[in-house]
Amino acid sequence: MFIGLISDTHGVLRSGIQSFLDPVDAVWHAGDFGGGLSFADSIAAFKPLVGVCGNCDGLDIRRQYPQHQYFEIQSLRVLMTHIGGSPGHYDLRAQALIDSYHPDIFICGHSHILKVMQDKTNHLMYINPGAAGLQGWQLESTALRFKIEDGELKDMEVCRIGRTVQNGQKL
């Protein structure tokens, strides 16, 4: 299974990010879709979509996508939520979910900071794909893609697209 992972699109899926996601089998979105349900539907029309709502998402997204998702794929336990914090500094709700589900992979967004690391305390792989959209302070849009084969996470790749300004508008 080839997975594309994004978060914090805030209504924008840049063409470079979409091209990076072209070969994946499915897209996982860690919240703050932005752009309403029609935007989320456009991603789902592009690739099968698994997602969670974020703190900036409206009721339409919240009705369609839960606050967290827990699922198993090839014997790996995956937990995804929007606001998660980071290893050693998890949000209290995220830590409670981690304690409850004992995932092998914990995915979150919210911070707009790309970070992938092993959390040895909670025995999991922590993944935050950063922000794929343009809203926020980050200097680049980011996305990840990876394979899940034989119960292992493999071949992780990152897409980084710098943000520039033309005529006062971020691109």
Backbone bond lengths (Angstrom), bond angles and torsions (degrees), N, CA, C in turn:
res aa  C-N    CA-C-N  psi(-1)  N-CA   C-N-CA  omega(-1)  CA-C   N-CA-C  phi
1 M - - - 1.445 - - 1.534 107.82 -
2 F 1.304 116.63 129.46 1.463 122.94 -179.57 1.527 106.69 -108.11
3 I 1.333 116.97 118.49 1.463 123.42 -172.31 1.522 110.42 -112.33
4 G 1.323 116.13 136.16 1.459 122.34 168.74 1.515 107.71 -104.95
5 L 1.321 117.14 135.10 1.463 121.37 -176.80 1.517 109.89 -124.16
6 I 1.333 115.42 124.45 1.464 122.17 178.32 1.517 109.89 -135.57
7 S 1.309 114.91 165.03 1.457 121.83 174.87 1.515 108.10 -156.57
8 D 1.308 115.88 164.32 1.454 122.40 171.03 1.527 112.73 50.07
9 T 1.327 114.92 51.60 1.466 119.95 175.92 1.524 110.95 -74.84
10 H 1.301 117.29 -30.84 1.471 122.63 179.47 1.523 111.41 47.90
11 G 1.339 115.74 44.34 1.456 121.57 174.20 1.516 115.64 85.99
12 V 1.334 118.10 4.95 1.468 121.19 -177.68 1.526 110.13 -130.68
13 L 1.326 116.03 123.05 1.456 120.83 170.20 1.526 105.81 -116.62
14 R 1.317 114.88 98.33 1.465 120.93 -176.13 1.529 110.83 -60.79
15 S 1.326 115.79 148.04 1.468 120.35 -176.82 1.534 111.33 -59.53
16 G 1.336 118.14 -36.47 1.457 120.66 178.81 1.520 112.48 -66.52
17 I 1.325 116.27 -36.54 1.474 120.43 176.47 1.528 109.15 -68.68
18 Q 1.322 116.42 -43.99 1.460 119.51 -179.96 1.530 110.39 -62.85
19 S 1.315 118.39 -40.85 1.466 121.25 177.04 1.527 111.27 -61.62
20 F 1.334 116.08 -40.09 1.467 121.56 177.47 1.523 110.47 -61.28
21 L 1.339 116.72 -33.61 1.460 121.73 -178.08 1.531 113.29 -86.65
22 D 1.317 117.99 -8.89 1.469 121.28 -177.19 1.529 113.93 -48.79
23 P 1.328 120.20 -46.27 1.471 118.45 -175.00 1.530 115.27 -80.35
24 V 1.323 119.76 -6.01 1.468 120.38 -174.80 1.520 111.26 -74.83
25 D 1.332 115.11 159.15 1.462 121.61 178.04 1.526 111.89 -85.06
26 A 1.336 116.56 -30.51 1.464 121.51 -177.56 1.516 109.03 -152.85
27 V 1.333 115.23 155.36 1.462 121.96 175.87 1.516 108.49 -113.71
28 W 1.321 115.53 131.36 1.460 121.79 171.57 1.525 106.95 -106.84
29 H 1.332 116.28 133.33 1.472 121.75 -177.35 1.524 108.28 -121.46
30 A 1.331 116.41 121.16 1.464 122.01 -175.16 1.532 112.78 -93.21
31 G 1.322 117.09 34.63 1.460 121.47 168.73 1.509 116.59 95.54
32 D 1.344 113.95 166.43 1.464 124.74 -169.94 1.523 110.34 59.11
33 F 1.339 113.55 59.78 1.461 120.69 174.26 1.530 109.58 -60.19
34 G 1.341 115.68 -49.96 1.459 120.10 -172.93 1.528 109.33 67.28
35 G 1.300 116.51 166.38 1.460 119.73 175.95 1.513 114.99 74.70
36 G 1.320 118.35 3.49 1.452 121.65 176.65 1.520 113.52 77.05
37 L 1.324 114.15 179.88 1.456 121.31 -175.98 1.528 111.56 -64.04
38 S 1.321 117.98 -31.03 1.468 119.56 179.16 1.533 110.69 -63.73
39 F 1.333 117.38 -34.40 1.461 120.35 176.57 1.529 110.25 -67.29
40 A 1.330 117.05 -46.32 1.474 121.04 177.57 1.526 109.84 -60.29
41 D 1.333 116.75 -40.84 1.458 120.63 178.78 1.527 111.68 -62.89
42 S 1.324 117.31 -33.60 1.468 119.95 178.72 1.534 110.79 -67.51
43 I 1.334 116.83 -34.82 1.473 119.61 175.14 1.523 109.43 -68.82
44 A 1.333 116.94 -42.82 1.468 121.48 179.75 1.530 111.54 -64.78
45 A 1.327 117.81 -28.69 1.462 121.00 176.47 1.526 110.75 -74.03
46 F 1.325 116.52 -27.25 1.460 123.03 179.58 1.524 110.81 -76.31
47 K 1.337 116.65 -47.75 1.465 123.50 -179.63 1.523 108.68 -148.48
48 P 1.331 118.51 152.36 1.468 119.48 172.48 1.535 109.23 -53.32
49 L 1.315 116.35 136.24 1.462 122.32 -169.63 1.521 111.65 -122.51
50 V 1.330 115.02 132.44 1.460 122.84 168.93 1.520 104.99 -120.59
51 G 1.327 117.62 128.47 1.456 118.68 -177.13 1.506 113.51 -150.48
52 V 1.324 113.55 168.93 1.460 122.71 173.72 1.519 107.67 -128.59
53 C 1.321 115.93 154.46 1.464 119.23 177.00 1.526 109.47 -79.63
54 G 1.322 114.37 156.13 1.450 120.86 177.17 1.515 111.44 -116.21
55 N 1.307 116.34 174.78 1.460 120.80 -176.50 1.522 112.70 -66.95
56 C 1.318 119.11 -20.74 1.472 121.91 179.07 1.524 112.68 -95.87
57 D 1.310 118.11 -1.33 1.464 120.83 -178.28 1.523 110.98 -82.56
58 G 1.343 114.55 145.34 1.457 121.58 179.57 1.513 112.50 -80.52
59 L 1.328 114.63 -179.90 1.468 120.72 -177.34 1.518 112.51 -61.61
60 D 1.335 118.03 -33.40 1.461 119.49 -179.56 1.525 111.00 -61.70
61 I 1.329 117.18 -43.40 1.462 121.11 177.00 1.529 109.77 -68.70
62 R 1.320 117.02 -43.25 1.475 120.73 -178.17 1.520 112.52 -62.40
63 R 1.332 117.12 -30.25 1.459 120.22 177.47 1.532 111.73 -73.49
64 Q 1.316 116.02 -29.34 1.462 121.32 -176.62 1.539 113.23 -91.17
65 Y 1.335 115.90 -34.68 1.466 121.06 -174.29 1.529 109.20 -122.83
66 P 1.344 117.26 128.35 1.473 120.86 -176.70 1.529 112.29 -74.12
67 Q 1.331 116.20 172.29 1.464 121.47 177.26 1.518 111.85 -70.73
68 H 1.309 116.59 -28.56 1.460 119.11 174.23 1.523 109.20 -146.79
69 Q 1.314 114.80 156.26 1.462 122.42 176.06 1.522 107.28 -128.02
70 Y 1.305 115.19 136.61 1.458 121.43 171.95 1.523 106.67 -127.20
71 F 1.319 116.33 128.33 1.454 120.21 179.26 1.526 109.01 -154.01
72 E 1.326 114.86 163.94 1.456 120.69 176.79 1.511 108.81 -115.23
73 I 1.315 114.91 138.65 1.452 121.51 176.90 1.527 107.23 -137.70
74 Q 1.309 115.04 118.93 1.465 122.42 -177.55 1.527 111.37 48.90
75 S 1.296 116.61 48.06 1.464 127.22 177.98 1.530 114.42 69.89
76 L 1.323 118.71 2.95 1.473 121.00 173.07 1.521 109.06 -91.17
77 R 1.326 115.99 131.49 1.462 122.47 177.43 1.530 108.48 -89.26
78 V 1.340 116.01 121.83 1.459 122.17 -175.95 1.523 109.25 -116.50
79 L 1.321 116.27 130.00 1.456 123.26 175.70 1.520 107.79 -121.66
80 M 1.338 116.39 127.46 1.449 121.00 -179.46 1.526 109.58 -130.32
81 T 1.340 115.46 133.19 1.456 122.82 174.24 1.520 107.39 -148.79
82 H 1.309 118.01 165.51 1.465 118.64 -176.51 1.531 111.78 -81.36
83 I 1.308 116.75 -58.08 1.467 120.45 -177.83 1.525 108.18 -91.89
84 G 1.319 115.80 111.97 1.452 119.26 -175.12 1.506 115.18 -126.73
85 G 1.336 117.37 -24.28 1.461 118.76 -171.41 1.514 109.04 77.57
86 S 1.312 116.75 -150.17 1.462 121.25 179.26 1.521 108.86 -149.01
87 P 1.328 117.33 165.30 1.463 119.71 -177.35 1.528 112.45 -51.09
88 G 1.325 114.20 130.53 1.459 120.97 -176.54 1.516 113.38 85.76
89 H 1.336 116.48 -13.08 1.475 122.24 -177.46 1.523 110.54 -142.07
90 Y 1.325 116.80 39.90 1.458 119.50 -178.99 1.516 111.45 -68.04
91 D 1.321 115.29 146.06 1.453 122.18 168.25 1.538 107.33 -58.07
92 L 1.319 117.24 144.39 1.467 120.20 -176.40 1.520 112.61 -58.10
93 R 1.337 117.25 -40.38 1.468 119.87 178.64 1.519 110.67 -67.06
94 A 1.339 117.10 -39.25 1.459 120.60 178.34 1.521 110.75 -64.35
95 Q 1.319 117.50 -42.78 1.474 120.21 178.85 1.522 110.85 -62.91
96 A 1.330 116.76 -38.92 1.468 119.71 177.73 1.532 110.60 -63.48
97 L 1.329 117.94 -39.65 1.459 121.23 176.83 1.527 110.99 -65.23
98 I 1.331 116.37 -43.34 1.463 120.91 178.07 1.528 109.98 -60.19
99 D 1.327 116.72 -44.21 1.465 121.23 179.33 1.526 111.75 -64.39
100 S 1.320 116.21 -32.62 1.456 120.93 -178.55 1.528 112.76 -78.97
101 Y 1.315 116.98 -44.38 1.470 121.16 -173.37 1.529 114.92 -95.35
102 H 1.320 118.51 -22.41 1.463 122.84 -178.01 1.539 111.59 50.51
103 P 1.338 116.98 58.70 1.459 119.28 -176.53 1.530 112.47 -72.51
104 D 1.321 114.59 158.21 1.457 121.13 170.01 1.526 109.99 -85.07
105 I 1.337 115.44 -30.64 1.468 122.54 179.31 1.516 108.20 -128.71
106 F 1.327 116.91 127.67 1.464 122.25 174.81 1.520 107.49 -115.18
107 I 1.336 115.68 123.40 1.465 122.09 -177.98 1.518 108.83 -118.14
108 C 1.330 115.62 133.90 1.455 120.58 174.07 1.523 109.29 -146.59
109 G 1.308 115.90 173.08 1.460 123.12 177.26 1.518 108.79 -130.00
110 H 1.321 115.93 -131.38 1.460 126.21 171.53 1.523 115.31 76.18
111 S 1.305 119.29 -46.29 1.467 121.40 -172.96 1.526 113.02 -76.88
112 H 1.330 116.80 -18.31 1.471 122.97 -173.55 1.528 111.52 65.98
113 I 1.326 117.36 14.70 1.468 122.27 -178.77 1.522 109.22 -109.97
114 L 1.321 116.45 116.09 1.448 122.15 175.92 1.531 109.19 -66.16
115 K 1.333 115.77 123.48 1.464 119.47 179.09 1.519 109.06 -153.90
116 V 1.318 115.73 128.42 1.460 122.85 175.23 1.514 106.35 -131.10
117 M 1.331 115.86 122.28 1.460 118.75 -179.02 1.522 111.28 -158.18
118 Q 1.299 114.83 156.02 1.459 121.18 174.84 1.522 108.24 -80.67
119 D 1.322 116.60 127.88 1.465 121.89 174.09 1.526 105.73 -99.35
120 K 1.323 116.47 100.15 1.467 121.25 -175.99 1.520 112.06 -72.70
121 T 1.328 117.53 -27.74 1.467 120.62 179.15 1.523 111.15 -66.37
122 N 1.345 116.22 -44.51 1.462 121.19 -177.95 1.529 112.85 -98.95
123 H 1.322 116.87 3.43 1.465 122.83 176.18 1.537 111.68 54.90
124 L 1.332 115.58 54.95 1.452 120.41 -178.96 1.521 110.49 -149.44
125 M 1.333 114.41 164.45 1.450 121.47 172.12 1.527 106.79 -95.87
126 Y 1.323 115.56 122.80 1.462 122.34 178.89 1.527 108.23 -94.43
127 I 1.334 116.72 128.98 1.463 120.59 -179.75 1.524 109.95 -135.22
128 N 1.324 115.64 122.79 1.465 122.45 169.57 1.524 105.52 -125.39
129 P 1.343 117.85 116.67 1.463 119.71 -175.74 1.530 114.29 -78.21
130 G 1.329 117.98 3.70 1.459 119.81 -176.56 1.519 109.76 76.73
131 A 1.314 117.10 -152.67 1.464 121.94 -177.08 1.520 109.91 -115.81
132 A 1.332 115.94 123.12 1.460 120.60 179.06 1.524 111.64 -83.77
133 G 1.322 117.44 -19.64 1.466 120.97 -177.21 1.520 113.03 -90.47
134 L 1.313 115.01 -161.06 1.462 121.36 -175.84 1.515 113.64 -109.71
135 Q 1.307 117.87 -15.12 1.462 120.54 -176.98 1.520 110.19 -76.08
136 G 1.327 116.64 138.06 1.453 120.98 176.59 1.516 111.92 117.42
137 W 1.296 115.01 -174.15 1.458 122.41 -172.66 1.520 113.59 -92.87
138 Q 1.335 117.53 -14.04 1.462 120.34 -173.61 1.529 110.57 -62.83
139 L 1.319 115.57 151.93 1.462 121.82 -176.07 1.530 112.76 -92.07
140 E 1.320 116.82 -5.91 1.454 119.96 179.87 1.524 109.92 -147.37
141 S 1.319 115.06 153.76 1.457 121.55 171.83 1.522 106.82 -92.03
142 T 1.336 116.63 139.30 1.461 120.18 -175.94 1.529 111.19 -133.83
143 A 1.307 114.41 154.32 1.466 123.11 175.02 1.525 107.32 -152.69
144 L 1.307 115.38 160.07 1.471 121.20 177.88 1.521 109.39 -125.56
145 R 1.296 115.28 156.36 1.463 120.85 167.65 1.525 107.36 -144.98
146 F 1.329 114.80 147.76 1.458 120.78 -176.83 1.519 109.27 -158.50
147 K 1.300 114.98 165.76 1.456 121.09 178.01 1.519 109.27 -108.72
148 I 1.304 114.57 146.35 1.456 121.46 169.37 1.519 105.39 -116.78
149 E 1.334 114.75 111.04 1.464 121.49 -177.55 1.517 109.62 -134.76
150 D 1.303 115.63 132.47 1.463 121.19 177.48 1.528 111.82 52.26
151 G 1.320 116.69 39.76 1.454 120.93 177.82 1.519 114.90 72.63
152 E 1.335 116.84 19.00 1.465 120.80 179.09 1.519 111.16 -129.31
153 L 1.314 115.27 147.05 1.454 122.84 173.41 1.530 107.51 -86.23
154 K 1.344 117.21 125.74 1.466 120.86 -173.27 1.529 111.37 -138.04
155 D 1.318 115.38 158.26 1.467 123.77 167.44 1.526 113.60 54.22
156 M 1.334 117.44 48.03 1.465 119.90 179.44 1.525 109.91 -71.06
157 E 1.331 114.63 134.37 1.458 122.37 178.39 1.520 108.74 -128.17
158 V 1.315 115.92 149.32 1.455 121.30 178.58 1.526 109.67 -118.50
159 C 1.304 115.28 143.26 1.469 122.75 172.63 1.527 106.52 -111.91
160 R 1.306 116.57 127.98 1.463 122.31 177.71 1.521 107.72 -126.89
161 I 1.312 116.06 122.51 1.461 120.69 178.02 1.520 107.27 -123.50
162 G 1.321 116.17 117.39 1.461 120.68 -179.85 1.519 112.08 -64.61
163 R 1.310 114.68 153.31 1.468 120.88 177.16 1.514 108.40 -101.49
164 T 1.297 115.12 134.70 1.458 121.06 177.35 1.518 108.47 -125.09
165 V 1.295 115.28 168.77 1.457 120.30 179.12 1.520 108.36 -123.14
166 Q 1.333 115.56 127.92 1.458 122.40 173.51 1.507 107.89 -128.18
167 N 1.309 117.03 128.99 1.474 121.59 179.67 1.519 111.82 51.45
168 G 1.325 115.52 39.53 1.461 120.86 176.57 1.516 114.76 75.55
169 Q 1.323 118.19 6.67 1.469 120.81 -177.73 1.524 110.23 -117.02
170 K 1.335 115.89 132.93 1.457 120.38 176.98 1.512 110.04 -71.81
171 L 1.335 116.51 139.48 1.467 121.14 178.55 1.513 110.67 -112.44
